[in-house]
């Protein structure tokens, strides 16, 4: 997701609260030109930016992540149930 005015890029990682974060950021002017529900990689973002002539070298990239142990436990519980 991009906020061109503030030169920010949110990199969406699965299972990291990304749905809530995307909703939060959309209300604050971020756009998601690579698709609303996809998890674009940093390389996807760079390739898209190159095609659109957007210089992301001056952008700040950020993301959210979950505690790896909590993530493992959550996925394990999901598998056994």
N, CA, C and O atoms as a GROMACS GRO file, in nm:
protein
  324
    1UNK      N    1   0.085  -0.116   0.000
    1UNK     CA    2   0.000   0.000   0.000
    1UNK      C    3   0.090   0.123   0.000
    1UNK      O    4   0.195   0.126   0.064
    2UNK      N    5   0.047   0.223  -0.073
    2UNK     CA    6   0.126   0.344  -0.090
    2UNK      C    7   0.056   0.468  -0.033
    2UNK      O    8  -0.066   0.480  -0.037
    3UNK      N    9   0.136   0.556   0.020
    3UNK     CA   10   0.093   0.693   0.049
    3UNK      C   11   0.200   0.781  -0.015
    3UNK      O   12   0.304   0.807   0.043
    4UNK      N   13   0.170   0.825  -0.138
    4UNK     CA   14   0.271   0.895  -0.216
    4UNK      C   15   0.307   1.031  -0.157
    4UNK      O   16   0.423   1.073  -0.163
    5UNK      N   17   0.209   1.100  -0.102
    5UNK     CA   18   0.237   1.232  -0.045
    5UNK      C   19   0.337   1.224   0.071
    5UNK      O   20   0.427   1.307   0.084
    6UNK      N   21   0.320   1.122   0.155
    6UNK     CA   22   0.408   1.105   0.271
    6UNK      C   23   0.525   1.012   0.242
    6UNK      O   24   0.612   0.991   0.327
    7UNK      N   25   0.528   0.955   0.119
    7UNK     CA   26   0.635   0.865   0.076
    7UNK      C   27   0.650   0.745   0.170
    7UNK      O   28   0.757   0.716   0.222
    8UNK      N   29   0.537   0.676   0.188
    8UNK     CA   30   0.533   0.558   0.272
    8UNK      C   31   0.482   0.439   0.194
    8UNK      O   32   0.396   0.453   0.107
    9UNK      N   33   0.535   0.321   0.224
    9UNK     CA   34   0.488   0.196   0.166
    9UNK      C   35   0.467   0.097   0.279
    9UNK      O   36   0.558   0.069   0.357
   10UNK      N   37   0.345   0.042   0.287
   10UNK     CA   38   0.314  -0.063   0.384
   10UNK      C   39   0.325  -0.196   0.312
   10UNK      O   40   0.253  -0.220   0.214
   11UNK      N   41   0.413  -0.283   0.359
   11UNK     CA   42   0.430  -0.417   0.303
   11UNK      C   43   0.340  -0.511   0.383
   11UNK      O   44   0.354  -0.523   0.504
   12UNK      N   45   0.248  -0.576   0.313
   12UNK     CA   46   0.146  -0.660   0.377
   12UNK      C   47   0.197  -0.803   0.390
   12UNK      O   48   0.227  -0.868   0.290
   13UNK      N   49   0.206  -0.852   0.514
   13UNK     CA   50   0.242  -0.990   0.539
   13UNK      C   51   0.121  -1.066   0.591
   13UNK      O   52   0.046  -1.011   0.672
   14UNK      N   53   0.099  -1.189   0.547
   14UNK     CA   54  -0.016  -1.266   0.593
   14UNK      C   55  -0.008  -1.296   0.743
   14UNK      O   56   0.100  -1.309   0.800
   15UNK      N   57  -0.124  -1.308   0.802
   15UNK     CA   58  -0.136  -1.345   0.944
   15UNK      C   59  -0.063  -1.248   1.036
   15UNK      O   60   0.000  -1.290   1.134
   16UNK      N   61  -0.071  -1.120   1.005
   16UNK     CA   62   0.000  -1.021   1.088
   16UNK      C   63  -0.090  -0.902   1.121
   16UNK      O   64  -0.042  -0.792   1.151
   17UNK      N   65  -0.221  -0.924   1.116
   17UNK     CA   66  -0.314  -0.813   1.140
   17UNK      C   67  -0.328  -0.725   1.018
   17UNK      O   68  -0.371  -0.610   1.028
   18UNK      N   69  -0.294  -0.779   0.901
   18UNK     CA   70  -0.290  -0.696   0.780
   18UNK      C   71  -0.428  -0.649   0.735
   18UNK      O   72  -0.439  -0.541   0.677
   19UNK      N   73  -0.532  -0.726   0.759
   19UNK     CA   74  -0.667  -0.683   0.719
   19UNK      C   75  -0.707  -0.559   0.797
   19UNK      O   76  -0.757  -0.462   0.739
   20UNK      N   77  -0.686  -0.561   0.926
   20UNK     CA   78  -0.718  -0.443   1.009
   20UNK      C   79  -0.630  -0.324   0.972
   20UNK      O   80  -0.677  -0.211   0.965
   21UNK      N   81  -0.504  -0.351   0.948
   21UNK     CA   82  -0.410  -0.244   0.914
   21UNK      C   83  -0.445  -0.181   0.780
   21UNK      O   84  -0.439  -0.059   0.766
   22UNK      N   85  -0.481  -0.263   0.681
   22UNK     CA   86  -0.520  -0.210   0.550
   22UNK      C   87  -0.642  -0.119   0.564
   22UNK      O   88  -0.646  -0.012   0.504
   23UNK      N   89  -0.739  -0.162   0.642
   23UNK     CA   90  -0.859  -0.080   0.664
   23UNK      C   91  -0.822   0.053   0.730
   23UNK      O   92  -0.871   0.158   0.690
   24UNK      N   93  -0.737   0.046   0.829
   24UNK     CA   94  -0.691   0.166   0.901
   24UNK      C   95  -0.619   0.261   0.806
   24UNK      O   96  -0.644   0.382   0.807
   25UNK      N   97  -0.529   0.207   0.724
   25UNK     CA   98  -0.449   0.291   0.635
   25UNK      C   99  -0.530   0.349   0.520
   25UNK      O  100  -0.504   0.462   0.477
   26UNK      N  101  -0.627   0.273   0.468
   26UNK     CA  102  -0.712   0.326   0.360
   26UNK      C  103  -0.785   0.451   0.405
   26UNK      O  104  -0.803   0.545   0.327
   27UNK      N  105  -0.827   0.454   0.530
   27UNK     CA  106  -0.898   0.571   0.585
   27UNK      C  107  -0.804   0.690   0.599
   27UNK      O  108  -0.850   0.802   0.620
   28UNK      N  109  -0.676   0.667   0.587
   28UNK     CA  110  -0.576   0.772   0.602
   28UNK      C  111  -0.502   0.803   0.473
   28UNK      O  112  -0.392   0.859   0.475
   29UNK      N  113  -0.562   0.766   0.360
   29UNK     CA  114  -0.509   0.807   0.231
   29UNK      C  115  -0.418   0.710   0.160
   29UNK      O  116  -0.364   0.742   0.054
   30UNK      N  117  -0.400   0.591   0.214
   30UNK     CA  118  -0.318   0.491   0.147
   30UNK      C  119  -0.399   0.426   0.036
   30UNK      O  120  -0.520   0.410   0.047
   31UNK      N  121  -0.330   0.387  -0.072
   31UNK     CA  122  -0.393   0.314  -0.180
   31UNK      C  123  -0.324   0.180  -0.196
   31UNK      O  124  -0.208   0.164  -0.159
   32UNK      N  125  -0.396   0.084  -0.253
   32UNK     CA  126  -0.342  -0.050  -0.272
   32UNK      C  127  -0.359  -0.088  -0.418
   32UNK      O  128  -0.449  -0.165  -0.452
   33UNK      N  129  -0.273  -0.034  -0.506
   33UNK     CA  130  -0.291  -0.056  -0.649
   33UNK      C  131  -0.264  -0.199  -0.696
   33UNK      O  132  -0.296  -0.234  -0.809
   34UNK      N  133  -0.206  -0.281  -0.611
   34UNK     CA  134  -0.174  -0.419  -0.651
   34UNK      C  135  -0.285  -0.517  -0.616
   34UNK      O  136  -0.268  -0.638  -0.630
   35UNK      N  137  -0.399  -0.467  -0.571
   35UNK     CA  138  -0.512  -0.552  -0.534
   35UNK      C  139  -0.541  -0.542  -0.387
   35UNK      O  140  -0.450  -0.540  -0.304
   36UNK      N  141  -0.668  -0.536  -0.354
   36UNK     CA  142  -0.709  -0.513  -0.215
   36UNK      C  143  -0.677  -0.627  -0.119
   36UNK      O  144  -0.656  -0.603   0.000
   37UNK      N  145  -0.674  -0.750  -0.169
   37UNK     CA  146  -0.660  -0.861  -0.075
   37UNK      C  147  -0.531  -0.940  -0.092
   37UNK      O  148  -0.510  -1.040  -0.024
   38UNK      N  149  -0.444  -0.895  -0.182
   38UNK     CA  150  -0.320  -0.967  -0.205
   38UNK      C  151  -0.213  -0.929  -0.105
   38UNK      O  152  -0.220  -0.824  -0.041
   39UNK      N  153  -0.115  -1.014  -0.093
   39UNK     CA  154   0.001  -0.988  -0.010
   39UNK      C  155   0.120  -0.968  -0.103
   39UNK      O  156   0.193  -1.063  -0.132
   40UNK      N  157   0.138  -0.847  -0.148
   40UNK     CA  158   0.246  -0.816  -0.242
   40UNK      C  159   0.380  -0.821  -0.170
   40UNK      O  160   0.395  -0.771  -0.058
   41UNK      N  161   0.477  -0.881  -0.235
   41UNK     CA  162   0.612  -0.885  -0.179
   41UNK      C  163   0.682  -0.752  -0.207
   41UNK      O  164   0.634  -0.670  -0.285
   42UNK      N  165   0.795  -0.733  -0.144
   42UNK     CA  166   0.874  -0.612  -0.169
   42UNK      C  167   0.912  -0.608  -0.317
   42UNK      O  168   0.911  -0.501  -0.378
   43UNK      N  169   0.946  -0.723  -0.374
   43UNK     CA  170   0.981  -0.727  -0.517
   43UNK      C  171   0.862  -0.689  -0.605
   43UNK      O  172   0.879  -0.620  -0.705
   44UNK      N  173   0.740  -0.734  -0.567
   44UNK     CA  174   0.619  -0.694  -0.642
   44UNK      C  175   0.603  -0.543  -0.638
   44UNK      O  176   0.570  -0.481  -0.740
   45UNK      N  177   0.626  -0.484  -0.523
   45UNK     CA  178   0.612  -0.339  -0.507
   45UNK      C  179   0.715  -0.265  -0.592
   45UNK      O  180   0.683  -0.166  -0.657
   46UNK      N  181   0.838  -0.314  -0.590
   46UNK     CA  182   0.944  -0.250  -0.668
   46UNK      C  183   0.917  -0.264  -0.818
   46UNK      O  184   0.935  -0.168  -0.893
   47UNK      N  185   0.875  -0.382  -0.862
   47UNK     CA  186   0.842  -0.402  -1.004
   47UNK      C  187   0.728  -0.311  -1.047
   47UNK      O  188   0.734  -0.248  -1.153
   48UNK      N  189   0.623  -0.304  -0.965
   48UNK     CA  190   0.510  -0.215  -0.995
   48UNK      C  191   0.558  -0.070  -1.004
   48UNK      O  192   0.521   0.003  -1.096
   49UNK      N  193   0.639  -0.030  -0.908
   49UNK     CA  194   0.690   0.108  -0.903
   49UNK      C  195   0.773   0.141  -1.026
   49UNK      O  196   0.761   0.250  -1.081
   50UNK      N  197   0.856   0.047  -1.068
   50UNK     CA  198   0.938   0.068  -1.188
   50UNK      C  199   0.850   0.086  -1.312
   50UNK      O  200   0.877   0.171  -1.395
   51UNK      N  201   0.744   0.004  -1.323
   51UNK     CA  202   0.652   0.014  -1.438
   51UNK      C  203   0.581   0.149  -1.441
   51UNK      O  204   0.553   0.203  -1.547
   52UNK      N  205   0.551   0.202  -1.321
   52UNK     CA  206   0.478   0.328  -1.310
   52UNK      C  207   0.570   0.449  -1.293
   52UNK      O  208   0.523   0.561  -1.270
   53UNK      N  209   0.700   0.426  -1.306
   53UNK     CA  210   0.801   0.532  -1.290
   53UNK      C  211   0.790   0.603  -1.154
   53UNK      O  212   0.797   0.726  -1.146
   54UNK      N  213   0.773   0.524  -1.050
   54UNK     CA  214   0.769   0.576  -0.914
   54UNK      C  215   0.903   0.540  -0.849
   54UNK      O  216   0.938   0.423  -0.840
   55UNK      N  217   0.976   0.640  -0.803
   55UNK     CA  218   1.105   0.616  -0.741
   55UNK      C  219   1.084   0.590  -0.591
   55UNK      O  220   1.068   0.684  -0.514
   56UNK      N  221   1.083   0.464  -0.552
   56UNK     CA  222   1.057   0.429  -0.412
   56UNK      C  223   1.184   0.429  -0.327
   56UNK      O  224   1.180   0.392  -0.210
   57UNK      N  225   1.297   0.469  -0.384
   57UNK     CA  226   1.421   0.474  -0.306
   57UNK      C  227   1.411   0.573  -0.191
   57UNK      O  228   1.478   0.558  -0.089
   58UNK      N  229   1.327   0.674  -0.207
   58UNK     CA  230   1.310   0.776  -0.103
   58UNK      C  231   1.188   0.750  -0.016
   58UNK      O  232   1.151   0.834   0.067
   59UNK      N  233   1.125   0.636  -0.033
   59UNK     CA  234   1.008   0.601   0.047
   59UNK      C  235   1.052   0.523   0.170
   59UNK      O  236   1.156   0.457   0.170
   60UNK      N  237   0.973   0.531   0.274
   60UNK     CA  238   0.995   0.450   0.393
   60UNK      C  239   0.903   0.330   0.386
   60UNK      O  240   0.781   0.346   0.372
   61UNK      N  241   0.959   0.210   0.396
   61UNK     CA  242   0.882   0.087   0.396
   61UNK      C  243   0.858   0.045   0.541
   61UNK      O  244   0.948   0.055   0.625
   62UNK      N  245   0.736  -0.002   0.569
   62UNK     CA  246   0.708  -0.053   0.704
   62UNK      C  247   0.608  -0.168   0.693
   62UNK      O  248   0.544  -0.186   0.590
   63UNK      N  249   0.596  -0.244   0.801
   63UNK     CA  250   0.508  -0.358   0.804
   63UNK      C  251   0.469  -0.391   0.947
   63UNK      O  252   0.518  -0.329   1.042
   64UNK      N  253   0.382  -0.488   0.961
   64UNK     CA  254   0.349  -0.542   1.092
   64UNK      C  255   0.388  -0.690   1.092
   64UNK      O  256   0.396  -0.753   0.987
   65UNK      N  257   0.412  -0.741   1.208
   65UNK     CA  258   0.444  -0.884   1.218
   65UNK      C  259   0.389  -0.936   1.350
   65UNK      O  260   0.356  -0.859   1.440
   66UNK      N  261   0.380  -1.067   1.360
   66UNK     CA  262   0.334  -1.129   1.483
   66UNK      C  263   0.450  -1.199   1.551
   66UNK      O  264   0.552  -1.230   1.489
   67UNK      N  265   0.432  -1.222   1.679
   67UNK     CA  266   0.530  -1.299   1.754
   67UNK      C  267   0.537  -1.440   1.693
   67UNK      O  268   0.433  -1.505   1.678
   68UNK      N  269   0.655  -1.487   1.657
   68UNK     CA  270   0.665  -1.617   1.589
   68UNK      C  271   0.608  -1.734   1.670
   68UNK      O  272   0.551  -1.826   1.612
   69UNK      N  273   0.623  -1.731   1.800
   69UNK     CA  274   0.572  -1.840   1.883
   69UNK      C  275   0.419  -1.837   1.884
   69UNK      O  276   0.354  -1.942   1.872
   70UNK      N  277   0.361  -1.719   1.898
   70UNK     CA  278   0.216  -1.705   1.893
   70UNK      C  279   0.163  -1.750   1.756
   70UNK      O  280   0.062  -1.819   1.748
   71UNK      N  281   0.232  -1.712   1.651
   71UNK     CA  282   0.194  -1.749   1.516
   71UNK      C  283   0.196  -1.902   1.500
   71UNK      O  284   0.102  -1.959   1.445
   72UNK      N  285   0.301  -1.966   1.547
   72UNK     CA  286   0.312  -2.112   1.540
   72UNK      C  287   0.198  -2.179   1.616
   72UNK      O  288   0.134  -2.270   1.564
   73UNK      N  289   0.174  -2.133   1.739
   73UNK     CA  290   0.067  -2.191   1.821
   73UNK      C  291  -0.070  -2.175   1.754
   73UNK      O  292  -0.151  -2.267   1.754
   74UNK      N  293  -0.094  -2.060   1.697
   74UNK     CA  294  -0.220  -2.032   1.630
   74UNK      C  295  -0.240  -2.125   1.510
   74UNK      O  296  -0.347  -2.182   1.492
   75UNK      N  297  -0.137  -2.139   1.430
   75UNK     CA  298  -0.147  -2.227   1.312
   75UNK      C  299  -0.161  -2.373   1.353
   75UNK      O  300  -0.236  -2.448   1.291
   76UNK      N  301  -0.091  -2.414   1.459
   76UNK     CA  302  -0.100  -2.552   1.508
   76UNK      C  303  -0.242  -2.582   1.557
   76UNK      O  304  -0.298  -2.687   1.526
   77UNK      N  305  -0.300  -2.490   1.633
   77UNK     CA  306  -0.437  -2.509   1.682
   77UNK      C  307  -0.535  -2.517   1.566
   77UNK      O  308  -0.630  -2.594   1.570
   78UNK      N  309  -0.511  -2.437   1.464
   78UNK     CA  310  -0.598  -2.438   1.347
   78UNK      C  311  -0.591  -2.574   1.275
   78UNK      O  312  -0.692  -2.623   1.226
   79UNK      N  313  -0.472  -2.632   1.269
   79UNK     CA  314  -0.455  -2.760   1.200
   79UNK      C  315  -0.523  -2.875   1.276
   79UNK      O  316  -0.587  -2.960   1.215
   80UNK      N  317  -0.509  -2.877   1.409
   80UNK     CA  318  -0.562  -2.990   1.484
   80UNK      C  319  -0.714  -2.979   1.509
   80UNK      O  320  -0.776  -3.078   1.548
   81UNK      N  321  -0.771  -2.865   1.487
   81UNK     CA  322  -0.917  -2.851   1.509
   81UNK      C  323  -0.995  -2.872   1.387
   81UNK      O  324  -1.118  -2.863   1.389
   0.00000   0.00000   0.00000
